[in-house]
Amino acid sequence: MLDRRRFLLAGSWAVPSMPALLSHAQESQTSEDKWYWYPGHLLTMKAIGKDTGNTCTWMLNENSPREGVPFHKHLYEDESFYVVQGIYEISVGGRTVTGGVGTYVYGPRNVPHRWTNRGTSRGRILNVFTPSGIEDYFLSVAIPITNHEEKPAVDLAAFQSKTAALREKYGLIRTGPLRFPTP
């Protein structure tokens, strides 16, 4: 078993990579980024199962103030949340945290959670799912976009109805409302 000092030294290789990750995540859309629209946010996959040996999926989300996702839970994945830009309110179970860049929250599978951009400008939040697999859901239902201003005209009720069977297949269960319901 490692003592604390050896443990910290063994893990120090990860620290220098975090600034590079954040720098890349804050850049504008790059040529390799494919962005998608999904209700409440835009998303791009930074790493998927085929990139990580099926251990995790990294998804970067961007949204406007008061946008986010409704309370839901995952049957098959744990989810971590890391604020890259802006201010987010993240609720997991009975705990709610509001914070800016660098705020991290862990959400175990089967525990309802949601996140909402509480800032006054567009924000970005990095979600890491463990294990991978949920990317197959998002990549099959999200709508490809060409720029960050694009919002496809979508009947949300029809979209939710159309994607219900896939949400069930991937263990994505809605359990409550958005923080700020859409008009």
C-alpha positions in Angstrom: 0.0 0.0 0.0 1.3 3.5 -0.9 1.9 6.0 1.8 0.4 9.5 1.2 3.6 11.0 -0.2 4.3 8.2 -2.6 0.6 8.2 -3.7 0.8 12.0 -4.5 4.0 11.6 -6.4 2.7 8.7 -8.3 -0.3 10.7 -9.4 1.6 13.9 -10.1 1.8 13.1 -13.8 -1.9 14.0 -14.2 -1.6 17.5 -12.8 0.2 19.0 -15.8 -2.3 17.6 -18.2 -5.3 19.4 -16.6 -4.3 22.9 -17.8 -3.9 21.5 -21.3 -7.3 19.9 -21.1 -8.9 23.1 -19.9 -7.1 25.2 -22.5 -8.4 22.9 -25.3 -11.9 22.8 -23.8 -12.2 26.6 -23.7 -11.1 27.1 -27.3 -13.6 27.8 -30.0 -14.8 24.9 -32.1 -11.8 23.2 -33.7 -11.8 21.3 -36.9 -11.9 18.0 -35.1 -14.8 19.0 -32.9 -18.3 17.9 -34.1 -21.0 19.8 -32.2 -24.5 18.6 -31.7 -27.7 20.2 -30.4 -29.7 18.4 -27.7 -32.5 19.9 -25.6 -30.9 22.4 -23.1 -27.3 22.4 -24.5 -24.8 21.9 -27.2 -22.4 19.0 -26.9 -19.2 17.6 -28.3 -17.5 14.3 -27.5 -13.9 14.8 -26.3 -13.3 11.0 -25.8 -15.6 8.0 -26.3 -15.4 4.4 -25.4 -13.3 3.4 -28.4 -10.7 6.0 -27.3 -10.6 4.9 -23.7 -10.9 1.1 -23.8 -14.6 1.6 -22.9 -13.6 2.9 -19.5 -15.2 6.4 -19.8 -16.7 9.1 -22.0 -15.8 12.8 -21.9 -18.5 15.1 -23.1 -18.2 18.9 -23.2 -21.5 20.8 -23.0 -22.1 24.4 -23.7 -25.3 26.4 -22.9 -26.8 29.8 -22.4 -27.8 31.2 -19.1 -30.7 29.3 -17.4 -30.2 26.3 -19.7 -29.3 22.9 -18.5 -30.7 19.4 -18.1 -33.7 18.2 -16.0 -33.4 15.9 -13.0 -32.5 12.4 -14.3 -30.4 9.4 -13.4 -28.2 6.9 -15.2 -28.7 3.2 -14.5 -25.3 2.2 -15.9 -22.8 5.1 -15.5 -21.4 7.3 -12.7 -21.0 10.9 -13.8 -18.6 13.6 -12.8 -19.1 17.3 -13.5 -16.3 19.9 -13.9 -17.1 23.6 -14.7 -14.8 24.8 -17.4 -16.4 28.2 -18.1 -19.1 30.2 -16.3 -21.1 29.5 -13.2 -23.2 26.3 -12.8 -25.6 24.9 -10.2 -25.1 21.2 -9.9 -27.6 19.1 -7.9 -26.9 15.5 -7.0 -29.3 13.7 -4.7 -30.2 16.2 -1.9 -27.0 18.3 -2.4 -26.7 21.4 -4.5 -23.4 23.2 -5.3 -23.1 26.5 -7.2 -19.6 27.3 -8.5 -17.4 28.7 -11.2 -14.4 27.4 -13.1 -12.8 24.4 -11.3 -16.0 23.3 -9.5 -16.2 19.5 -9.4 -19.1 17.3 -8.3 -19.4 13.5 -8.5 -22.7 11.8 -9.2 -23.0 8.1 -8.7 -25.3 6.0 -10.9 -28.9 5.7 -9.8 -28.9 9.1 -8.0 -31.0 11.9 -9.6 -29.0 14.9 -10.7 -29.2 18.0 -12.9 -27.0 20.9 -13.9 -27.9 24.5 -14.9 -25.9 27.4 -16.2 -26.5 30.1 -13.5 -24.2 32.6 -15.0 -25.0 35.6 -17.2 -23.2 34.4 -20.3 -22.6 31.1 -22.1 -21.0 28.4 -20.0 -19.2 25.1 -20.5 -19.3 22.0 -18.3 -17.3 18.9 -18.8 -19.1 15.6 -18.0 -17.2 12.4 -17.6 -19.2 9.1 -17.6 -17.8 5.9 -16.2 -18.0 3.4 -17.9 -18.5 4.5 -21.5 -21.5 3.7 -23.6 -23.8 6.6 -23.1 -22.2 8.4 -26.1 -24.1 6.0 -28.3 -27.4 7.4 -27.1 -26.3 11.1 -27.6 -24.7 10.5 -31.0 -27.9 8.7 -32.2 -30.4 11.4 -31.2 -28.5 14.7 -31.0 -28.8 16.9 -34.1 -25.5 17.9 -35.8 -24.9 21.7 -36.0 -22.4 23.8 -37.9 -22.1 26.7 -35.4 -22.8 27.6 -31.8 -25.6 30.0 -32.7 -27.6 27.3 -34.5 -30.7 26.1 -32.7 -32.7 23.6 -34.8 -36.5 24.1 -34.8 -37.6 21.1 -32.9 -41.0 20.2 -31.4 -39.7 19.2 -27.9 -42.7 17.0 -27.1 -42.2 15.1 -30.3 -38.5 14.8 -29.7 -39.0 13.4 -26.2 -41.6 10.9 -27.5 -39.3 9.8 -30.3 -36.3 9.3 -28.0 -38.1 7.6 -25.1 -37.3 4.1 -26.2 -33.6 4.9 -26.6 -33.4 6.6 -23.3 -34.8 3.5 -21.7 -32.4 1.3 -23.6 -29.4 3.3 -22.4 -30.7 3.6 -18.8 -31.3 7.4 -18.9 -34.3 8.0 -16.7 -35.9 11.4 -16.3 -36.9 12.0 -12.6 -37.8 15.6 -12.3 -38.0 19.1 -13.8 -35.6 21.6 -15.3 -34.3 24.3 -12.9 -35.9 26.9 -15.2 -38.7 25.4 -17.3 -38.8 26.5 -20.9 -41.8 28.7 -21.9 
